[in-house]
Amino acid sequence: MKTPISPFALASMLLAISVTAIASALFIGPAQFSAQEALAALVSDQGATSAIIREIRLPRVLAAWVAGACLGLAGAGLQGLLRNPLADPGVLGVSAASALGAIIVIYFNIAAIAFWATPIAAIFFALMATALLYLLGAGRVSTARLILIGVGLSSFCGALISLAMNLAPNPFALSDLVNWLFGTVANRSFRDLALAAPFALCGALFIIAAAPGLRALTLGEETAASIGADLARTRAMVIAGAAVLVGASVSIAGAIGFIGIVAPHLARAFAGHDPARILLPSALLGGAALAIADIAIRLLPFDQELKLGVAAALIGAPGFVWVAATTKRIAS
């Protein structure tokens, strides 16, 4: 698209799509309701219908939207920071570390003692991964070396996750671990959302505050520094923001891949290549995409519901290959 859509028009369009997806999720599913029945059940007590709408479908679709928005925004921030269209939260090892935290809590059965243990562990391990990146020099090294550090951290966390699955004491424990790694928003509640929402908001504010620095980085690190951009601060804000966003996403949806790559790429097609302009569209696109994907898997005629992470990978992996194959300049 040669002429980018205005930020307000694009945000309004994507917000309308998100609201439509969330509203549609209330009356679309195995138990069919009309739009009028769903609205009535939402605002007044309609017995079993209200229980389905308020306690099952509404928190589920909101969890999917929040998780997708977190991943989309984190991916857009990291792609702007690293100037690499293939960068996503997994490139720094943050996603793998966050998933490892959740796996540890499930493995040792701590999650059965306190409902908040799993999301808190996911967020804590994401923050710990960020701290480790800084100890290894993330605020000073080049973006290429930062990517290499992230790949190593991701591989190590993946090995620990595989070890936990290999040593799972019984098939039921292994099933819980696999279900979390596949990603799902089934059985989520408003208390899960309330626990993740402050972290998601905090991470979003960090990355939005780094927008001017991301715009300056399009000129190159040396030029950006020469015009007064604080590159260390920008890098710190984006990495910390991405860590908290990923932790919030993993805490409510488990491991979801490729949204952080595909959503910013689609946003770039409409909003242009300014990394500051695509932050909000990427978040809205990621949220809408994951909400729509969750509606789709509830309608598939399978005996066992397809996991959301699997559906995201089936759609996102071809998108990743297409981006990699069509992008001339992958690294800066």
C-alpha positions as CSV (number, residue, x, y, z in Angstrom):
1,M,0.0,0.0,0.0
2,K,1.7,3.2,-1.2
3,T,-0.2,5.7,1.0
4,P,-0.4,4.8,4.7
5,I,-3.9,5.1,6.2
6,S,-4.1,7.8,8.8
7,P,-3.4,6.6,12.4
8,F,-6.9,7.6,13.6
9,A,-8.7,5.9,10.7
10,L,-6.7,2.7,11.0
11,A,-7.1,2.5,14.8
12,S,-10.8,3.1,14.5
13,M,-11.2,0.4,11.9
14,L,-9.1,-2.2,13.9
15,L,-11.0,-1.3,17.1
16,A,-14.3,-1.9,15.4
17,I,-13.0,-5.3,14.2
18,S,-11.9,-6.1,17.7
19,V,-15.3,-5.1,19.3
20,T,-17.1,-7.1,16.6
21,A,-15.0,-10.2,17.3
22,I,-15.5,-9.9,21.0
23,A,-19.3,-9.4,20.6
24,S,-19.5,-12.3,18.1
25,A,-17.8,-14.6,20.5
26,L,-20.7,-14.2,23.0
27,F,-23.3,-15.8,20.8
28,I,-21.2,-18.0,18.5
29,G,-20.2,-21.4,19.7
30,P,-21.4,-25.0,20.3
31,A,-24.4,-23.6,22.2
32,Q,-26.0,-21.2,19.8
33,F,-27.6,-17.9,20.9
34,S,-29.1,-15.0,19.0
35,A,-27.5,-11.6,19.4
36,Q,-30.6,-10.5,21.4
37,E,-30.3,-13.5,23.7
38,A,-26.6,-12.9,24.3
39,L,-27.2,-9.2,25.0
40,A,-30.0,-9.9,27.4
41,A,-27.9,-12.6,29.2
42,L,-25.1,-10.1,29.5
43,V,-27.1,-7.3,31.2
44,S,-29.7,-9.3,33.1
45,D,-30.0,-12.7,34.8
46,Q,-31.1,-15.3,32.3
47,G,-30.1,-18.4,34.3
48,A,-27.8,-20.8,32.5
49,T,-27.5,-18.6,29.4
50,S,-26.1,-15.8,31.6
51,A,-23.7,-18.2,33.2
52,I,-22.4,-19.3,29.8
53,I,-22.1,-15.7,28.5
54,R,-20.7,-14.0,31.5
55,E,-18.6,-16.7,33.2
56,I,-17.3,-18.7,30.2
57,R,-17.4,-16.9,26.9
58,L,-16.8,-13.2,27.9
59,P,-13.6,-13.8,30.0
60,R,-12.4,-16.3,27.4
61,V,-12.6,-14.0,24.4
62,L,-11.2,-11.1,26.5
63,A,-8.3,-13.3,27.5
64,A,-7.6,-14.2,23.9
65,W,-7.8,-10.5,22.9
66,V,-5.5,-9.3,25.7
67,A,-2.9,-12.1,25.0
68,G,-2.9,-11.3,21.3
69,A,-2.6,-7.5,21.9
70,C,0.3,-8.0,24.3
71,L,2.2,-10.2,21.7
72,G,1.4,-7.9,18.8
73,L,2.7,-4.8,20.7
74,A,5.7,-6.6,22.1
75,G,6.6,-7.8,18.6
76,A,6.2,-4.4,17.1
77,G,8.5,-2.9,19.7
78,L,11.2,-5.5,19.3
79,Q,11.1,-5.2,15.5
80,G,11.6,-1.5,15.8
81,L,14.4,-1.9,18.3
82,L,16.3,-4.6,16.3
83,R,15.2,-3.3,12.9
84,N,14.4,-6.9,12.0
85,P,11.0,-7.9,10.7
86,L,11.5,-11.4,12.0
87,A,12.0,-10.3,15.6
88,D,9.4,-11.3,18.1
89,P,9.3,-11.9,21.9
90,G,10.8,-15.3,21.4
91,V,14.0,-13.8,19.8
92,L,15.3,-12.6,23.2
93,G,14.3,-15.8,25.0
94,V,11.6,-14.0,27.0
95,S,8.7,-16.1,25.8
96,A,10.6,-19.4,26.6
97,A,11.6,-18.1,30.1
98,S,8.0,-17.1,30.8
99,A,6.7,-20.5,29.7
100,L,9.4,-22.1,31.9
101,G,8.1,-20.3,34.9
102,A,4.6,-21.5,34.3
103,I,5.8,-25.1,33.7
104,I,7.8,-25.1,37.0
105,V,4.7,-24.1,39.0
106,I,2.6,-26.8,37.3
107,Y,5.3,-29.4,37.6
108,F,5.6,-29.0,41.3
109,N,1.8,-28.8,41.8
110,I,2.0,-25.3,43.2
111,A,-0.7,-24.2,40.8
112,A,-3.2,-26.5,42.7
113,I,-2.5,-24.6,45.9
114,A,-2.9,-21.0,44.6
115,F,-4.6,-20.0,41.4
116,W,-2.4,-17.0,41.0
117,A,0.9,-19.0,41.2
118,T,1.0,-19.8,37.5
119,P,0.5,-16.3,36.1
120,I,2.8,-14.7,38.7
121,A,5.5,-17.3,37.9
122,A,5.2,-16.6,34.1
123,I,5.5,-12.8,34.7
124,F,8.4,-13.2,37.2
125,F,10.4,-15.5,34.9
126,A,9.9,-13.0,32.0
127,L,11.3,-10.3,34.2
128,M,14.2,-12.5,35.3
129,A,15.0,-13.1,31.7
130,T,15.1,-9.4,31.1
131,A,17.4,-8.9,34.1
132,L,19.7,-11.7,32.8
133,L,19.9,-10.0,29.4
134,Y,21.1,-6.8,31.1
135,L,23.7,-8.6,33.1
136,L,24.9,-10.1,29.8
137,G,25.2,-6.6,28.3
138,A,21.9,-6.0,26.5
139,G,22.2,-2.3,27.1
140,R,25.6,-2.1,25.5
141,V,26.0,-4.8,22.9
142,S,25.0,-4.6,19.2
143,T,21.6,-5.8,18.1
144,A,23.1,-8.8,16.3
145,R,24.8,-9.9,19.5
146,L,21.6,-9.3,21.4
147,I,19.8,-11.6,19.1
148,L,22.4,-14.3,19.6
149,I,22.1,-14.0,23.4
150,G,18.4,-14.3,23.1
151,V,18.7,-17.5,20.9
152,G,20.9,-19.1,23.5
153,L,18.6,-18.1,26.4
154,S,15.6,-19.5,24.5
155,S,17.4,-22.8,23.7
156,F,18.4,-23.2,27.4
157,C,14.8,-22.6,28.6
158,G,13.5,-24.9,26.0
159,A,15.8,-27.6,27.2
160,L,14.6,-27.2,30.8
161,I,11.0,-27.4,29.6
162,S,11.8,-30.6,27.8
163,L,13.5,-32.0,30.9
164,A,10.4,-31.2,33.0
165,M,8.2,-33.0,30.5
166,N,10.6,-35.9,30.3
167,L,10.6,-36.3,34.1
168,A,6.8,-35.8,34.5
169,P,5.8,-38.1,37.4
170,N,2.6,-39.3,35.7
171,P,0.6,-39.0,32.4
172,F,-1.8,-36.5,34.1
173,A,1.1,-34.1,34.9
174,L,2.5,-34.5,31.4
175,S,-0.9,-33.7,30.0
176,D,-1.1,-30.5,32.0
177,L,2.3,-29.4,30.9
178,V,1.5,-30.1,27.2
179,N,-1.8,-28.3,27.4
180,W,0.0,-25.2,28.8
181,L,2.7,-25.3,26.1
182,F,0.1,-25.6,23.4
183,G,-1.7,-22.5,24.5
184,T,-5.3,-22.1,25.5
185,V,-7.8,-19.6,27.0
186,A,-10.3,-22.2,27.9
187,N,-11.6,-21.9,31.5
188,R,-10.1,-18.5,32.0
189,S,-11.9,-16.2,34.5
190,F,-12.1,-12.5,35.3
191,R,-9.7,-13.0,38.2
192,D,-7.1,-14.3,35.7
193,L,-7.6,-11.2,33.6
194,A,-7.5,-8.9,36.7
195,L,-4.1,-10.4,37.6
196,A,-2.6,-10.0,34.2
197,A,-4.1,-6.6,33.3
198,P,-1.8,-4.3,35.4
199,F,1.3,-6.0,33.9
200,A,-0.1,-5.7,30.4
201,L,-0.8,-2.0,30.9
202,C,2.6,-1.4,32.4
203,G,4.4,-3.1,29.5
204,A,2.3,-1.1,27.0
205,L,3.3,2.2,28.6
206,F,7.0,1.2,28.5
207,I,6.9,0.5,24.8
208,I,4.8,3.5,23.9
209,A,7.2,5.7,25.9
210,A,10.0,4.4,23.7
211,A,8.3,5.3,20.5
212,P,10.4,8.5,19.7
213,G,13.6,6.5,20.2
214,L,12.3,3.7,17.9
215,R,11.6,6.3,15.2
216,A,15.1,7.8,15.6
217,L,16.6,4.3,15.2
218,T,15.3,4.0,11.7
219,L,18.2,6.4,10.8
220,G,20.7,3.9,12.2
221,E,22.3,3.8,15.7
222,E,25.1,6.3,15.0
223,T,22.8,8.8,13.4
224,A,20.2,8.4,16.1
225,A,22.8,9.0,18.8
226,S,24.1,12.0,17.0
227,I,20.6,13.7,17.0
228,G,20.2,13.1,20.8
229,A,18.3,9.9,21.0
230,D,19.0,8.0,24.2
231,L,19.6,4.5,22.8
232,A,20.3,2.8,26.1
233,R,17.0,4.2,27.5
234,T,15.1,3.1,24.4
235,R,16.5,-0.4,24.5
236,A,15.8,-0.7,28.2
237,M,12.2,0.5,27.8
238,V,11.4,-1.8,24.9
239,I,13.1,-4.9,26.4
240,A,11.4,-4.4,29.8
241,G,8.1,-3.6,28.2
242,A,8.2,-6.7,26.0
243,A,9.1,-8.9,28.9
244,V,6.2,-7.7,31.0
245,L,3.8,-8.0,28.0
246,V,4.9,-11.5,27.2
247,G,4.6,-12.5,30.9
248,A,1.1,-11.2,31.0
249,S,0.2,-13.0,27.7
250,V,1.7,-16.3,28.9
251,S,0.0,-16.0,32.2
252,I,-3.5,-16.1,30.7
253,A,-3.0,-18.0,27.4
254,G,0.1,-20.1,27.7
255,A,2.6,-20.3,24.9
256,I,1.3,-18.6,21.7
257,G,3.7,-18.2,18.8
258,F,3.9,-16.1,15.6
259,I,1.4,-13.4,16.5
260,G,4.3,-11.1,17.5
261,I,5.8,-11.5,14.0
262,V,2.7,-11.5,11.8
263,A,0.7,-8.7,13.4
264,P,3.4,-6.0,13.1
265,H,4.0,-7.0,9.5
266,L,0.3,-6.7,8.6
267,A,0.2,-3.3,10.4
268,R,3.2,-2.1,8.4
269,A,1.3,-2.8,5.2
270,F,-1.4,-0.2,6.2
271,A,0.5,2.2,8.5
272,G,3.9,2.4,6.7
273,H,7.3,1.6,8.1
274,D,7.5,4.1,10.9
275,P,7.9,1.8,14.0
276,A,6.2,4.4,16.2
277,R,3.1,4.4,14.0
278,I,2.6,0.7,14.0
279,L,2.6,0.1,17.7
280,L,-1.1,0.6,18.3
281,P,-2.2,-1.1,15.1
282,S,-0.1,-4.1,15.9
283,A,-1.7,-4.4,19.3
284,L,-5.2,-4.2,17.9
285,L,-4.4,-6.6,15.0
286,G,-2.9,-9.1,17.4
287,G,-5.9,-8.9,19.7
288,A,-8.4,-9.2,17.0
289,A,-6.5,-12.1,15.2
290,L,-6.3,-14.2,18.4
291,A,-9.9,-13.5,19.3
292,I,-11.1,-14.6,15.9
293,A,-8.9,-17.6,16.0
294,D,-10.4,-18.7,19.3
295,I,-13.9,-18.3,17.8
296,A,-12.9,-20.5,14.9
297,I,-11.5,-23.3,17.0
298,R,-14.7,-23.5,19.0
299,L,-16.6,-24.1,15.8
300,L,-14.4,-26.8,14.4
301,P,-16.1,-30.2,14.4
302,F,-13.5,-32.0,16.4
303,D,-14.1,-34.3,19.4
304,Q,-11.3,-32.5,21.3
305,E,-11.0,-28.7,20.9
306,L,-7.9,-27.6,19.0
307,K,-5.5,-25.6,21.2
308,L,-5.2,-21.9,20.5
309,G,-1.4,-22.0,20.2
310,V,-1.7,-24.8,17.6
311,A,-4.2,-22.7,15.6
312,A,-2.0,-19.6,15.8
313,A,1.0,-21.7,14.6
314,L,-0.9,-23.2,11.7
315,I,-1.8,-19.6,10.5
316,G,1.3,-17.8,11.7
317,A,4.0,-20.2,10.5
318,P,3.2,-19.8,6.8
319,G,3.1,-16.0,7.4
320,F,6.5,-16.2,9.0
321,V,7.9,-18.1,6.0
322,W,6.3,-15.6,3.6
323,V,7.8,-12.6,5.5
324,A,11.2,-14.3,5.6
325,A,11.1,-15.1,1.9
326,T,9.9,-11.7,0.7
327,T,11.9,-9.4,2.9
328,K,15.1,-8.3,1.2
329,R,16.7,-6.8,4.3
330,I,16.4,-9.1,7.3
331,A,19.0,-7.7,9.7
332,S,20.6,-4.3,10.1
